[in-house]
Amino acid sequence: MSFKAAQGYFLKNGKPFFVISGEIHYFRLDSHLWEKHLILLKQAGANTTSAYIPWDWHEYEENKFDFNGETNPARNLIKYIKLCKKIGLDLIVKPGPYILAEYENQGLPEWFINKRETNAHALDERGNIISPDLMSYLSDEFLHFTFLWYDKIMPIIAEHQESIGGPITMMQVCNEVGVFQWLSGKIDYHESVVKLYKTFLKEKYQSIETMNMTYGTEYSSFDEVIAPRGKIKDKQDYCAYYDFHLFYRHYYASYLDTLINKIRSYDINLQLTHNIPGWIYGIAAELPMLISTYEEVMRTRSDIVFGLDHIPEFFSFRNAHSDLACNKILEAMQPYGPVWAAEFQCGTREHHVKSDTTDLEAFYYASLAHGIKSFNYYMFSQGINPKGKGFFGKTFYYQTALESKALKLPLYESIKKVDRFINKEKEDLLISETKSEICVGLYKPYFYTELTTSQMLKEKRLDVAKLGLLFDPRFIREEIFFNGLLRGLQTLNVNYDIQDLERTTVNDLLKYKQLWVTTIEFMDGKIQQLLVNYVKAGGHLIMYPAIPTLDLYLNKCTSLQDELNLQFYKSSSPNKVEAFGIEDLFTVFGEKLIFESEKEAVVSKTKTGEACGIRKKVGNGFLTALGFAFGYTSDEHLHLIEKVVLFDKIKRQAKVSDPDIQFIIRKGEKNSYLFLLNYHNQRKTFTVDSKQVTLNPFSCKIIKQKNRI
């Protein structure tokens, strides 16, 4: 195939290619207007369009299919595909089985949902159906009917793939696998799931004795083991749930493997993709957790790339860090593929969310500054649902670029402007990079929580205090790591990269002047040793708010503490500390680590004078250990981060007089691009390297310069 993902971006005919796509749902439009929508998309500067192919829409009754518009003109998929080719747009197809898309039953046929004897539904711990449209992914019956659907739709896709002259360049495999579980907190205990879970444990531990030693249990065989359910009461429950999280990552990978293998059997050689949701109410703090649910697929397959759903709803200083953080995390976990947005906000799904054109234009430029390599405007065209098919009603999406009748809305001109910039800069912008001297460590096990603390679960299954622990991993990763450290570094205009600690090496980490890792009480021995080796080899490790002394199953593991010679105890004191000369620095918890050794340089003290932060030389490197939790809620937190950054003489890449202005420099082969971003609701006038610049509210200015030879 001439279109594929490699080297960190998409390639077309061997050259870097920026996919500028617009989502248009043919089944939600008057078929007479299809061509007009596609032409206007092309005229806006796009090179691609994207569409779901709803199973329910085309198999309208069991064994009755329509792809030629015989029963309804809007079912003429063949015509739509040929129109894309005629107009000169590549096509991304998304044939399910799940499409979601606020379509009734998530795109599954109503006749299938209503089958009386079906044994495919996902079941809760009591054996009750969780939801009529939620199927157990690997149940025999669900796969059977899915593959019957594939037998009809895949030959059509194969016939029109780009390798044989068609417009289809990419295909999405299912949609947002695991999203229901994350949102609802409902775990699927279907018999097929439980059977696979026991097989997973047998393969992981080999013997029941090994598992008993890890868990602290006394099972006589794997047959006695049941899938965990209910709240975590003790260490054994915790261990079971941790393995359940690992199993579900394996389960999702097995499901996607099964679909991919079936897809390939139809002689389809398209680039495959899958999208990852995660923004909630304008913040993407949960998105890294959802990225982690696909970690086994990313580790074992390179023929499928994962795209982010970037849906900020509104654009502000409050969520300015979200897209950059998620881009960096995806890049760390998926080094072979591009950072691309499979759903890039274009309009709004909820009528009450007002999506301002100026805000979205600024967000598009910000995303380019933050390393997005391709995207799909979602939704480019508004849709009107076929009768009875809209989950939330008749209209699908508001304030889009095109109204359903193919009339231009205000966002159209903004999109045209952004696309013009991308097309003008072409490959140079696409291959451009930022320079970072700071690395932030990503430790994925801290994100394995969706089964115990889901988005909408009112009662958590995990209470860390009952296990003798202080820190809830979800709180630390969201408020200390994501909304704290990553937001703070970006606010300070300090570039950072992210490395997956489970896939990196000491040499990779030593390319940076600093490594920041937010830690809790547990971490596996291998990563503890990685951090030790990094420090001894000459790195500077900044670690907080805890020193890990347990492994991932809460068994003793003190290699980091021992080899870095750290002596400490837990103590409770007022929430404010003095750190690096900064007084009254607010800490999230009263509990802190108190370091006992007198040899280390104390950098932080409690109100009673106890050392709650130290900096010490270890081998050829340095360790800065802070025994307290802090996010980013005050200027003192920024001052603290900045003082640590300056320890290694890390400088900003430009001199901008207004600290409220965000800036990023991307360097290509020929040109460099300085992005200046005003996230504030007021006009800003400031200087950049002594030159005066004015930025309107929620806007971006790009200064392009030729690189010196």
C-alpha positions as CSV (number, residue, x, y, z in Angstrom):
1,M,0.0,0.0,0.0
2,S,1.2,3.5,-0.7
3,F,-0.5,5.0,2.4
4,K,0.8,3.9,5.8
5,A,1.9,5.0,9.2
6,A,5.7,5.0,9.9
7,Q,8.5,7.2,11.3
8,G,6.1,9.1,13.5
9,Y,3.7,10.3,10.7
10,F,1.6,9.1,7.8
11,L,3.4,8.4,4.5
12,K,1.8,8.6,1.1
13,N,3.8,7.4,-1.9
14,G,6.8,7.3,0.5
15,K,6.5,11.0,1.5
16,P,5.3,12.5,4.8
17,F,1.6,13.3,4.5
18,F,-0.6,15.4,6.7
19,V,-4.1,13.9,6.7
20,I,-6.6,16.8,6.8
21,S,-9.9,15.0,7.0
22,G,-13.5,16.1,7.6
23,E,-16.2,13.8,9.0
24,I,-19.3,13.6,6.8
25,H,-22.0,11.1,7.5
26,Y,-23.6,10.2,4.2
27,F,-26.4,8.3,6.0
28,R,-27.4,11.6,7.8
29,L,-27.6,13.7,4.6
30,D,-29.8,14.0,1.6
31,S,-28.0,12.0,-1.0
32,H,-28.5,14.8,-3.6
33,L,-26.3,17.0,-1.4
34,W,-23.4,14.5,-1.0
35,E,-21.4,15.9,-3.8
36,K,-21.8,19.5,-2.7
37,H,-20.6,18.6,0.9
38,L,-17.6,16.8,-0.4
39,I,-16.7,19.6,-2.9
40,L,-16.9,22.2,-0.1
41,L,-14.7,20.0,2.1
42,K,-12.1,19.8,-0.6
43,Q,-12.3,23.6,-1.2
44,A,-11.6,24.1,2.5
45,G,-8.2,22.5,2.0
46,A,-8.9,19.0,3.1
47,N,-7.5,15.9,1.4
48,T,-9.6,13.2,3.1
49,T,-13.1,12.5,4.4
50,S,-14.2,10.1,7.0
51,A,-17.5,8.2,7.6
52,Y,-19.0,5.5,9.7
53,I,-20.7,2.6,7.8
54,P,-23.5,1.6,10.2
55,W,-24.2,-2.1,10.3
56,D,-27.8,-1.3,11.3
57,W,-28.3,1.1,8.4
58,H,-27.2,-1.4,5.7
59,E,-28.6,-4.7,7.1
60,Y,-31.9,-3.2,7.8
61,E,-33.5,-6.6,8.4
62,E,-31.7,-9.8,9.2
63,N,-30.1,-11.1,5.9
64,K,-31.5,-8.1,4.0
65,F,-28.7,-5.7,2.8
66,D,-28.7,-2.5,0.8
67,F,-25.5,-0.9,-0.4
68,N,-27.0,0.5,-3.7
69,G,-29.8,2.7,-2.4
70,E,-32.6,0.4,-3.5
71,T,-34.6,0.9,-0.2
72,N,-33.3,4.4,0.6
73,P,-31.1,6.7,-1.5
74,A,-28.9,7.4,1.6
75,R,-28.0,3.7,1.7
76,N,-26.1,4.0,-1.7
77,L,-22.7,3.5,-0.2
78,I,-21.2,2.5,-3.5
79,K,-22.2,5.9,-5.0
80,Y,-20.7,7.7,-2.1
81,I,-17.4,6.0,-2.3
82,K,-17.2,6.7,-6.0
83,L,-18.0,10.4,-5.4
84,C,-15.1,10.6,-3.0
85,K,-12.8,9.3,-5.8
86,K,-14.3,11.6,-8.4
87,I,-13.8,14.7,-6.2
88,G,-10.3,13.7,-5.2
89,L,-10.7,13.0,-1.6
90,D,-9.2,10.0,0.2
91,L,-11.7,8.1,2.4
92,I,-11.4,6.7,5.9
93,V,-14.1,4.1,6.6
94,K,-15.4,3.0,10.0
95,P,-17.6,-0.2,9.5
96,G,-17.9,-1.2,13.2
97,P,-19.4,-3.5,14.4
98,Y,-19.7,-0.7,16.9
99,I,-19.8,2.9,15.6
100,L,-21.4,4.7,18.7
101,A,-21.8,8.2,17.0
102,E,-25.0,8.8,19.0
103,Y,-26.7,6.4,16.7
104,E,-29.4,4.2,18.1
105,N,-28.0,0.9,19.6
106,Q,-24.4,2.2,18.9
107,G,-24.9,1.0,15.3
108,L,-25.8,-2.6,16.1
109,P,-28.9,-3.8,14.2
110,E,-32.1,-3.6,16.1
111,W,-33.0,-7.1,14.9
112,F,-29.8,-8.4,16.5
113,I,-30.4,-6.5,19.8
114,N,-33.9,-7.9,20.0
115,K,-33.0,-11.6,19.4
116,R,-34.7,-13.5,22.2
117,E,-32.2,-16.3,22.5
118,T,-29.1,-14.3,22.3
119,N,-26.2,-15.2,24.6
120,A,-24.0,-12.3,23.5
121,H,-24.9,-9.6,26.0
122,A,-22.4,-8.3,28.5
123,L,-23.4,-9.4,32.0
124,D,-22.8,-7.8,35.4
125,E,-21.5,-9.7,38.5
126,R,-25.0,-11.0,39.2
127,G,-25.5,-12.3,35.6
128,N,-27.9,-9.5,34.6
129,I,-27.7,-7.8,31.2
130,I,-25.8,-4.5,31.6
131,S,-27.4,-2.8,28.7
132,P,-29.4,-4.1,25.7
133,D,-26.8,-2.7,23.2
134,L,-23.7,-3.8,25.1
135,M,-22.3,-7.1,23.8
136,S,-19.5,-9.3,25.2
137,Y,-16.9,-8.6,22.6
138,L,-15.5,-12.2,22.3
139,S,-18.7,-14.1,22.8
140,D,-19.2,-16.6,20.0
141,E,-22.6,-15.2,19.0
142,F,-21.5,-11.6,18.8
143,L,-18.4,-12.6,16.7
144,H,-20.6,-14.9,14.5
145,F,-23.0,-12.1,13.5
146,T,-20.2,-9.5,13.3
147,F,-18.4,-11.7,10.8
148,L,-21.6,-12.2,8.7
149,W,-21.7,-8.4,8.5
150,Y,-18.0,-8.4,7.5
151,D,-18.7,-10.9,4.8
152,K,-20.9,-8.3,3.1
153,I,-19.1,-5.0,3.8
154,M,-15.4,-6.0,3.6
155,P,-15.5,-7.1,-0.1
156,I,-16.9,-3.6,-0.9
157,I,-14.1,-2.0,1.1
158,A,-11.5,-4.3,-0.5
159,E,-12.7,-3.4,-4.0
160,H,-12.3,0.4,-3.4
161,Q,-9.0,0.4,-1.4
162,E,-6.3,2.8,-2.6
163,S,-3.8,0.0,-3.5
164,I,-6.0,-0.9,-6.5
165,G,-7.1,2.6,-7.4
166,G,-9.9,3.4,-5.0
167,P,-10.2,6.3,-2.5
168,I,-10.1,4.3,0.7
169,T,-6.8,4.8,2.5
170,M,-7.6,3.9,6.1
171,M,-10.1,1.8,8.1
172,Q,-11.1,2.1,11.7
173,V,-11.4,-1.2,13.6
174,C,-14.6,-1.0,15.8
175,N,-14.9,2.1,17.9
176,E,-13.7,3.2,21.4
177,V,-13.4,-0.4,22.8
178,G,-13.9,-0.3,26.5
179,V,-15.6,3.1,26.7
180,F,-18.8,1.7,28.3
181,Q,-16.8,0.1,31.1
182,W,-14.9,3.3,31.8
183,L,-18.0,5.4,31.9
184,S,-20.4,3.2,33.8
185,G,-18.0,1.2,36.0
186,K,-19.9,-2.0,34.9
187,I,-17.6,-4.9,34.4
188,D,-18.5,-7.7,31.9
189,Y,-18.6,-11.1,33.6
190,H,-19.9,-13.0,30.6
191,E,-18.9,-16.7,30.8
192,S,-16.5,-16.2,27.8
193,V,-14.8,-13.4,29.8
194,V,-14.4,-15.4,33.0
195,K,-13.1,-18.4,31.0
196,L,-10.4,-16.3,29.3
197,Y,-9.6,-14.6,32.6
198,K,-8.7,-18.0,34.2
199,T,-6.6,-18.9,31.2
200,F,-4.8,-15.6,31.5
201,L,-3.9,-16.3,35.1
202,K,-2.7,-19.8,34.3
203,E,-0.4,-18.5,31.5
204,K,0.8,-15.6,33.7
205,Y,1.7,-17.6,36.9
206,Q,2.1,-21.2,35.4
207,S,1.5,-22.7,38.9
208,I,-1.1,-21.9,41.6
209,E,1.7,-21.9,44.1
210,T,3.3,-18.9,42.4
211,M,0.1,-17.0,42.4
212,N,-0.6,-17.9,46.1
213,M,2.9,-16.5,46.9
214,T,2.1,-13.3,45.1
215,Y,-1.4,-12.8,46.5
216,G,-0.9,-14.3,49.9
217,T,-3.8,-16.7,49.2
218,E,-4.2,-20.5,49.7
219,Y,-6.0,-21.7,46.5
220,S,-5.5,-25.3,45.7
221,S,-6.1,-24.8,41.9
222,F,-6.9,-22.1,39.4
223,D,-10.5,-23.6,39.2
224,E,-11.1,-22.1,42.6
225,V,-10.3,-18.6,41.5
226,I,-13.2,-16.3,40.7
227,A,-13.1,-13.0,38.9
228,P,-12.9,-10.1,41.5
229,R,-16.1,-8.3,42.3
230,G,-17.4,-5.7,44.8
231,K,-15.2,-3.5,46.9
232,I,-11.5,-4.1,47.7
233,K,-11.3,-5.2,51.4
234,D,-7.8,-6.5,51.7
235,K,-4.5,-7.2,49.9
236,Q,-5.8,-10.3,48.2
237,D,-8.7,-8.3,46.6
238,Y,-6.3,-5.7,45.5
239,C,-4.0,-8.2,43.8
240,A,-7.0,-9.8,42.1
241,Y,-8.2,-6.5,40.7
242,Y,-4.7,-5.5,39.6
243,D,-4.5,-8.7,37.5
244,F,-8.0,-8.1,36.3
245,H,-6.8,-4.8,34.9
246,L,-4.0,-6.5,33.1
247,F,-6.4,-9.2,31.9
248,Y,-8.8,-6.6,30.4
249,R,-5.9,-5.0,28.5
250,H,-5.2,-8.4,27.1
251,Y,-8.9,-9.0,26.4
252,Y,-9.2,-5.8,24.4
253,A,-6.0,-6.7,22.5
254,S,-7.5,-10.2,21.8
255,Y,-10.7,-8.7,20.5
256,L,-8.9,-6.2,18.2
257,D,-6.6,-9.0,17.0
258,T,-9.6,-11.2,16.2
259,L,-11.2,-8.4,14.1
260,I,-8.0,-7.5,12.4
261,N,-7.2,-11.1,11.4
262,K,-10.7,-11.4,10.0
263,I,-10.3,-8.1,8.1
264,R,-7.0,-9.2,6.6
265,S,-8.6,-12.4,5.3
266,Y,-10.6,-10.3,2.8
267,D,-7.3,-9.2,1.1
268,I,-7.5,-5.8,2.7
269,N,-4.1,-4.2,3.1
270,L,-5.3,-0.8,4.3
271,Q,-3.7,1.1,7.2
272,L,-5.8,0.3,10.3
273,T,-6.7,2.7,13.1
274,H,-8.7,3.0,16.3
275,N,-9.7,6.0,18.3
276,I,-9.3,6.7,22.0
277,P,-11.9,8.9,23.9
278,G,-11.3,10.7,27.2
279,W,-12.2,14.4,27.4
280,I,-14.8,15.0,30.1
281,Y,-16.3,18.4,30.6
282,G,-13.4,20.1,28.8
283,I,-10.5,18.4,30.5
284,A,-8.5,15.4,29.3
285,A,-7.1,14.1,32.6
286,E,-8.8,10.7,32.0
287,L,-7.5,10.3,28.5
288,P,-4.1,8.9,29.5
289,M,-5.9,6.1,31.4
290,L,-7.8,5.2,28.3
291,I,-4.6,5.2,26.2
292,S,-3.2,2.7,28.7
293,T,-6.0,0.3,28.1
294,Y,-4.6,-0.3,24.6
295,E,-1.0,-0.7,25.8
296,E,-0.8,-4.4,24.8
297,V,-2.0,-3.7,21.3
298,M,0.6,-0.9,20.9
299,R,3.3,-3.2,22.2
300,T,2.5,-6.2,20.0
301,R,1.1,-4.7,16.7
302,S,2.5,-2.0,14.4
303,D,-0.2,-2.3,11.7
304,I,-2.8,-0.3,13.7
305,V,-2.4,3.3,14.9
306,F,-4.4,4.9,17.6
307,G,-5.9,8.3,17.3
308,L,-7.1,10.7,20.0
309,D,-10.5,12.2,20.4
310,H,-9.6,15.9,21.0
311,I,-12.9,17.4,22.1
312,P,-12.1,20.3,24.5
313,E,-15.7,21.8,24.2
314,F,-14.3,25.2,25.1
315,F,-10.8,26.6,24.9
316,S,-9.3,28.3,27.9
317,F,-6.2,28.5,30.2
318,R,-7.9,25.8,32.3
319,N,-7.6,23.1,29.7
320,A,-4.6,24.5,27.7
321,H,-2.3,21.7,28.8
322,S,-4.6,18.8,27.9
323,D,-3.9,18.3,24.2
324,L,-0.1,18.6,24.6
325,A,0.0,16.2,27.5
326,C,-2.1,13.6,25.7
327,N,-0.1,14.0,22.5
328,K,3.1,13.4,24.4
329,I,1.7,10.4,26.2
330,L,0.5,8.8,23.0
331,E,3.8,9.5,21.3
332,A,5.6,7.8,24.1
333,M,3.4,4.7,23.9
334,Q,3.2,4.6,20.1
335,P,6.6,5.7,18.8
336,Y,6.0,4.0,15.4
337,G,2.9,6.0,14.5
338,P,1.8,9.6,14.2
339,V,0.0,11.6,16.8
340,W,-3.3,12.1,15.1
341,A,-6.8,13.2,16.2
342,A,-9.4,10.7,14.9
343,E,-12.1,13.1,16.3
344,F,-10.9,16.7,16.2
345,Q,-13.6,19.0,17.6
346,C,-15.5,20.8,14.8
347,G,-18.8,22.1,16.3
348,T,-20.4,20.5,19.3
349,R,-22.5,17.5,20.1
350,E,-24.6,19.2,22.9
351,H,-26.7,22.2,21.9
352,H,-26.0,23.8,25.2
353,V,-22.3,23.8,24.7
354,K,-21.5,26.9,22.6
355,S,-18.5,26.2,20.5
356,D,-17.0,29.6,19.5
357,T,-15.3,29.8,16.1
358,T,-12.4,31.9,17.4
359,D,-11.8,29.5,20.2
360,L,-11.7,26.5,17.9
361,E,-9.4,28.2,15.4
362,A,-7.0,28.9,18.2
363,F,-7.2,25.3,19.4
364,Y,-6.4,24.0,15.9
365,Y,-3.2,26.1,15.9
366,A,-2.4,25.1,19.4
367,S,-2.7,21.5,18.4
368,L,-0.2,22.0,15.6
369,A,2.2,23.7,18.0
370,H,1.7,20.7,20.3
371,G,2.7,18.2,17.7
372,I,-0.5,16.9,16.1
373,K,0.5,15.2,12.8
374,S,-2.9,14.7,11.2
375,F,-6.6,15.1,12.2
376,N,-10.2,14.5,11.3
377,Y,-12.6,17.5,11.8
378,Y,-15.5,15.9,13.7
379,M,-18.1,16.9,12.5
380,F,-17.3,18.9,9.4
381,S,-20.9,18.6,8.2
382,Q,-24.0,18.6,10.4
383,G,-26.3,15.6,10.1
384,I,-30.0,14.9,10.3
385,N,-30.6,11.4,11.7
386,P,-32.8,8.9,9.8
387,K,-36.1,8.4,11.5
388,G,-35.7,6.6,14.8
389,K,-31.9,6.3,14.5
390,G,-30.8,9.3,16.5
391,F,-29.9,8.4,20.1
392,F,-30.4,12.0,21.3
393,G,-32.9,13.2,18.7
394,K,-33.1,14.4,15.2
395,T,-30.1,16.7,14.8
396,F,-26.5,15.5,15.0
397,Y,-24.0,18.2,15.9
398,Y,-24.3,21.9,15.9
399,Q,-22.1,24.9,14.9
400,T,-20.2,22.7,12.4
401,A,-18.4,24.0,9.3
402,L,-21.3,23.1,7.1
403,E,-25.0,22.9,7.9
404,S,-26.8,19.8,6.8
405,K,-28.1,21.6,3.6
406,A,-24.4,22.3,2.7
407,L,-24.6,25.9,3.7
408,K,-21.4,27.4,5.1
409,L,-21.3,28.3,8.8
410,P,-18.8,30.7,10.4
411,L,-16.4,27.9,11.3
412,Y,-15.9,27.1,7.6
413,E,-13.6,30.1,7.0
414,S,-11.6,29.4,10.1
415,I,-11.0,25.8,9.0
416,K,-10.1,27.1,5.5
417,K,-7.5,29.4,7.0
418,V,-5.9,26.7,9.2
419,D,-5.8,24.2,6.3
420,R,-4.2,26.8,4.0
421,F,-1.4,27.2,6.5
422,I,-0.8,23.4,6.7
423,N,-0.9,23.0,3.0
424,K,1.5,25.9,2.5
425,E,4.1,24.6,4.9
426,K,3.6,20.9,3.8
427,E,6.3,18.5,4.9
428,D,8.4,21.1,6.8
429,L,5.8,21.6,9.4
430,L,4.9,17.9,9.5
431,I,8.4,16.8,10.3
432,S,9.2,19.7,12.6
433,E,10.2,19.0,16.2
434,T,10.5,20.7,19.5
435,K,13.6,20.7,21.7
436,S,13.2,19.4,25.3
437,E,15.7,19.1,28.1
438,I,13.2,17.8,30.6
439,C,11.7,14.3,30.5
440,V,8.6,13.3,32.5
441,G,8.3,9.6,33.2
442,L,5.0,7.8,32.4
443,Y,4.4,4.8,34.7
444,K,1.4,3.0,33.2
445,P,0.4,0.8,36.2
446,Y,-0.7,4.0,38.0
447,F,-3.4,4.3,35.3
448,Y,-4.8,0.8,35.7
449,T,-7.9,1.9,37.7
450,E,-10.9,1.9,35.4
451,L,-12.4,-1.2,37.0
452,T,-12.2,0.3,40.5
453,T,-12.7,4.0,40.1
454,S,-14.6,4.6,36.8
455,Q,-15.8,7.9,35.5
456,M,-19.4,7.6,36.7
457,L,-19.1,5.1,39.5
458,K,-20.6,6.7,42.6
459,E,-18.8,4.4,45.0
460,K,-15.2,3.5,44.5
461,R,-14.2,-0.1,44.8
462,L,-10.8,1.0,46.1
463,D,-10.2,2.7,49.5
464,V,-6.4,3.0,49.8
465,A,-6.6,3.6,53.6
466,K,-7.9,0.1,54.1
467,L,-4.7,-1.2,52.6
468,G,-2.5,1.0,54.7
469,L,-1.7,3.3,51.8
470,L,-1.8,7.0,51.6
471,F,-2.1,7.9,48.0
472,D,-5.0,7.0,45.6
473,P,-3.3,6.4,42.2
474,R,-6.1,8.1,40.3
475,F,-5.8,11.3,42.3
476,I,-2.1,11.4,42.0
477,R,-2.0,10.9,38.3
478,E,-4.8,13.4,37.6
479,E,-4.2,16.2,40.1
480,I,-0.4,15.9,40.8
481,F,0.8,14.5,37.4
482,F,-1.6,15.7,34.7
483,N,-3.2,18.9,36.1
484,G,-0.2,19.6,38.3
485,L,3.2,18.9,36.9
486,L,2.3,18.9,33.2
487,R,0.1,21.9,33.4
488,G,2.8,23.7,35.5
489,L,5.7,23.0,33.0
490,Q,3.6,24.2,30.1
491,T,2.5,27.4,32.0
492,L,6.1,28.1,32.6
493,N,6.9,27.7,28.9
494,V,9.3,24.8,29.7
495,N,9.3,22.1,27.0
496,Y,9.1,18.5,28.1
497,D,9.0,15.1,26.5
498,I,7.4,12.0,28.0
499,Q,9.0,8.5,28.1
500,D,7.2,5.3,28.9
501,L,9.3,4.0,31.8
502,E,8.5,0.4,30.9
503,R,9.8,0.8,27.4
504,T,12.7,3.2,27.8
505,T,16.4,2.8,28.7
506,V,18.9,4.6,30.9
507,N,20.6,5.9,27.8
508,D,17.4,7.3,26.4
509,L,16.7,9.1,29.7
510,L,20.3,10.5,29.9
511,K,19.6,12.5,26.8
512,Y,17.7,14.9,29.1
513,K,19.0,17.1,31.9
514,Q,16.1,16.1,34.3
515,L,13.7,13.3,34.8
516,W,10.5,14.0,36.7
517,V,8.5,11.1,38.1
518,T,5.4,11.4,40.3
519,T,5.4,8.3,42.5
520,I,3.2,6.5,45.0
521,E,4.0,3.8,47.5
522,F,4.2,1.0,44.9
523,M,6.4,0.4,41.9
524,D,7.8,-2.8,40.4
525,G,11.4,-3.7,41.1
526,K,12.5,-3.4,37.4
527,I,11.5,0.3,37.2
528,Q,12.8,1.1,40.6
529,Q,16.2,-0.3,39.4
530,L,15.9,1.8,36.2
531,L,15.6,5.0,38.2
532,V,18.5,4.0,40.4
533,N,20.7,3.3,37.4
534,Y,19.7,6.5,35.8
535,V,20.7,8.6,38.8
536,K,24.0,6.7,39.3
537,A,24.9,7.2,35.6
538,G,24.6,11.0,35.9
539,G,20.9,11.8,35.6
540,H,18.9,14.2,37.8
541,L,15.8,12.5,39.2
542,I,13.0,14.6,40.7
543,M,10.6,12.3,42.5
544,Y,7.6,13.0,44.6
545,P,5.3,12.7,46.7
546,A,6.4,9.2,47.9
547,I,9.3,6.7,47.8
548,P,8.1,3.3,46.5
549,T,8.8,0.5,49.0
550,L,6.3,-2.0,47.6
551,D,5.9,-3.9,44.3
552,L,2.7,-3.8,42.3
553,Y,1.1,-6.6,44.4
554,L,1.9,-4.6,47.6
555,N,4.8,-7.0,48.6
556,K,8.0,-5.4,50.0
557,C,10.3,-4.1,47.3
558,T,12.9,-1.5,48.5
559,S,15.6,-1.5,45.9
560,L,15.2,2.2,45.1
561,Q,15.2,3.1,48.8
562,D,18.2,0.9,49.6
563,E,20.4,1.8,46.7
564,L,19.7,5.5,47.0
565,N,20.2,5.2,50.8
566,L,17.0,6.9,51.8
567,Q,15.9,6.9,55.4
568,F,12.5,8.3,56.1
569,Y,9.3,7.9,58.0
570,K,5.7,9.2,57.6
571,S,4.5,12.0,59.7
572,S,1.4,14.3,59.8
573,S,1.8,18.1,59.9
574,P,0.1,21.3,58.7
575,N,-0.5,21.4,54.9
576,K,1.9,24.3,54.3
577,V,5.7,23.8,54.0
578,E,8.8,25.9,53.2
579,A,10.5,24.7,50.1
580,F,13.5,26.1,48.2
581,G,13.0,29.3,50.2
582,I,9.3,29.6,49.2
583,E,7.2,30.0,52.3
584,D,3.7,28.8,52.9
585,L,3.7,26.4,50.0
586,F,0.4,24.5,50.0
587,T,0.5,20.7,50.0
588,V,-2.5,18.5,49.3
589,F,-2.1,16.2,52.3
590,G,-1.0,16.7,55.8
591,E,0.9,13.4,55.7
592,K,4.5,13.7,54.5
593,L,7.7,11.8,54.3
594,I,10.4,13.0,56.8
595,F,14.0,12.3,55.7
596,E,16.3,11.4,58.6
597,S,19.8,11.6,57.2
598,E,21.9,14.6,58.2
599,K,24.2,14.5,55.2
600,E,21.8,15.5,52.5
601,A,21.0,19.1,51.7
602,V,17.6,19.8,53.0
603,V,15.4,21.7,50.5
604,S,12.1,21.6,52.2
605,K,10.9,21.7,55.8
606,T,7.6,21.3,57.6
607,K,6.2,24.0,59.9
608,T,8.0,22.2,62.8
609,G,11.3,22.1,61.0
610,E,11.4,18.4,59.9
611,A,13.1,17.7,56.5
612,C,10.4,16.8,54.0
613,G,12.5,17.4,50.9
614,I,16.2,16.6,50.1
615,R,18.6,16.9,47.3
616,K,21.6,14.5,47.3
617,K,24.4,13.4,45.0
618,V,24.3,9.7,44.2
619,G,27.0,8.2,42.0
620,N,27.4,10.7,39.1
621,G,23.9,12.1,39.4
622,F,21.5,13.9,41.7
623,L,18.3,12.9,43.4
624,T,15.7,15.5,44.4
625,A,13.1,13.8,46.6
626,L,10.1,15.7,47.9
627,G,8.0,13.9,50.5
628,F,4.8,16.0,49.9
629,A,2.1,16.2,47.3
630,F,1.5,19.4,45.4
631,G,-0.4,20.2,42.2
632,Y,-0.8,23.6,40.6
633,T,-3.2,25.9,42.4
634,S,-1.0,28.8,43.3
635,D,1.9,30.8,42.0
636,E,4.1,29.2,44.7
637,H,3.7,25.9,42.9
638,L,5.0,27.4,39.7
639,H,7.9,29.0,41.6
640,L,8.8,25.6,43.1
641,I,8.8,23.8,39.7
642,E,10.9,26.7,38.2
643,K,13.5,26.6,40.9
644,V,14.0,22.9,40.3
645,V,14.2,23.4,36.6
646,L,16.8,26.2,37.0
647,F,19.0,23.9,39.0
648,D,20.2,22.4,35.7
649,K,20.4,25.8,33.9
650,I,17.4,24.9,31.6
651,K,16.4,28.0,29.7
652,R,13.3,29.0,27.8
653,Q,13.8,29.1,24.0
654,A,12.5,32.6,23.6
655,K,12.1,35.8,25.6
656,V,8.5,36.7,25.9
657,S,7.7,39.6,28.2
658,D,4.2,38.5,29.3
659,P,4.2,35.2,31.3
660,D,0.6,34.6,30.4
661,I,1.5,34.0,26.7
662,Q,2.3,30.4,25.8
663,F,4.9,29.9,23.2
664,I,6.4,26.9,21.4
665,I,9.2,26.7,18.8
666,R,9.0,23.9,16.2
667,K,12.0,23.4,14.0
668,G,11.7,21.9,10.6
669,E,14.4,21.2,8.0
670,K,14.1,24.6,6.3
671,N,12.1,26.8,8.7
672,S,11.3,27.3,12.4
673,Y,7.8,28.2,13.6
674,L,7.3,30.2,16.8
675,F,3.7,29.7,17.9
676,L,2.4,32.4,20.3
677,L,-0.9,31.5,22.1
678,N,-3.2,33.8,24.1
679,Y,-5.5,31.6,26.2
680,H,-7.0,34.6,28.0
681,N,-10.1,36.6,27.4
682,Q,-8.3,39.9,26.9
683,R,-6.1,41.5,24.2
684,K,-2.4,41.1,25.0
685,T,0.5,43.3,23.9
686,F,4.0,42.1,24.7
687,T,7.5,41.8,23.4
688,V,9.1,38.7,21.8
689,D,12.9,39.0,21.7
690,S,12.4,42.9,22.0
691,K,9.8,43.0,19.2
692,Q,6.3,44.1,20.0
693,V,3.4,41.8,19.3
694,T,-0.4,42.1,19.9
695,L,-2.7,39.1,20.3
696,N,-6.5,39.1,20.4
697,P,-8.3,37.0,23.0
698,F,-8.1,33.3,22.4
699,S,-5.9,33.6,19.3
700,C,-2.6,32.4,17.9
701,K,0.2,34.1,15.9
702,I,2.9,32.2,14.1
703,I,6.3,33.7,13.3
704,K,8.1,31.8,10.6
705,Q,11.9,32.1,10.2
706,K,14.3,30.4,7.8
707,N,16.8,28.2,9.7
708,R,20.4,29.3,9.6
709,I,22.7,27.0,7.7
